[in-house]
């Protein structure tokens, strides 16, 4: 483990180097965040899950930086461009942004206007003009006119020299840092509706002519604007006031008001409009997308935590309903252990006769299976089904509860559901999931990919890798925080327990099925 990284992380997080090193070594050894937070307090100085997660994430970021740094050094060495001064700058770079700015002038380039100008032999002219001495650029440019090289006039020579200067400006570290700072502090998001798409893109009408500071745009609006652009209804631009950006660059590169300085000023303006504003706009868009993703993922993770930790009904006889209109409502009865004991289909919403028959069946099932609670999925026909059930005059002690059914259809088609109910169709499996969610949300929801549970409006717009990592962390945290009953928990629940995993969880279930319940912890 890099000692410099340990010290840096400790300083950033307000921890001791001993705590950071201990957590990092445990993480490298394969230990999970909840395991370290709960069972290795003596090693980490009682770091909680938040602190261990922060160490894990920052360690990953710094390792990615080192990996990129090594790739840059290798590339420069192989091409004979690495000097001691350049190597020192690269080794001191503390962020990916700074590292890429240092590397930019040396990156292999596609053929640009500047490279074409260099091929025509115009770099010496660019050097003289950029020095902004008391020279006549036009007179000097005459000496570079050469039709064989494609420089047919003085203006051709000056234009080529300006192209080279524009590239220098674009690749200058101070210039990029100054423009980047301006984009962050005074940049504006501007969206316009694509001509002719007004009707089709009406859901984005709030952004048809929208302007908002980059620094204040909330994550949901950033994601909404990007989605509108992706779907072809909006154009999205980001830029600060142009006059302020040009002022920043002129202060760095333009000296005086002589003929050479006027050429440099023209090159600076061209550099900003053609190169810098585009590259910085792209960079800021990526940075704000990352910021929006992080905020959205934080909200999604909290939403998932609330779903997983919803108070369980406990061991009750449950009647669960997956509502529907034309195809009817699939009904299942579960015993106190969540075992499926009966299935049925009712059609309460198509006709009076169907409603009467459905009412009689529900009343009969409640009596026959001593139903103590009714779970109704909140999807299509959910509210209508809830109203129907509540009008049946069932005993007051029978609770009627709307249950979030997001992901039930995904579960019903999963390998887990097929393994548990090989002879049942998808609708029965989905209804069982709805009922079990009421009995024990955590135990049931761990069977479903967290992204399928429906944790937020823009969950498909954010970085899917980061979302999965965050949601998986939440599931692990919740399972380990609540604990499990080893003699009743499913393999899917046990595998999230720190120190187990899929293989050991499967072995526990197999042993339990063969030998009966565990009698002790030994």
Secondary structure, 3 states (H helix, E strand, C coil): CCHHHHHHHHHHHCCCHHHHHHHHHHHHCCCCHHHHHHHCHHHHCCCCHHHHHHHHHHHHHHHHHHHHHHHHHHHHHHCCCCCHHHHHHHHHCCCHHHHHHHHHCCCCCCCCHHHHHHHCCCHHHHHHHHHCCCCCHHHHHHCCCEHHHCECCHHHHHHHHHHHHHHHHHHCHHHHHHHHHHHHHHCEEEEEECCCCCCCCHHHHHHCEEEEECCCCCHHHHHHHHHHHHCCCEEEEEECCHHHHHHHHHHHHCCCCCHHHHHHHHHHHHHHHHHHHHHHHHHHHHHHHHHHHHHHHHHHHHHHHHHHCCCCCCCCCEEEEECCCCCCEEEEEECCCCCEEEEEEECCCCCHHHHHHHHHHHHHHHHHCCCCEEEEECCCCHHHHHHHHHCCCCCCCCEEEEECCCCHHHHHCCHHHHHHCCCCCHHHHHHHHHHHHHHCHHHHHCCCCHHHCCCCCCCCCCCHHHHHHHHHHHHHHHHHHHCCCCCCCCHHHHCCCCCCCHHHHHHHHHHHHHHCCCCCCC
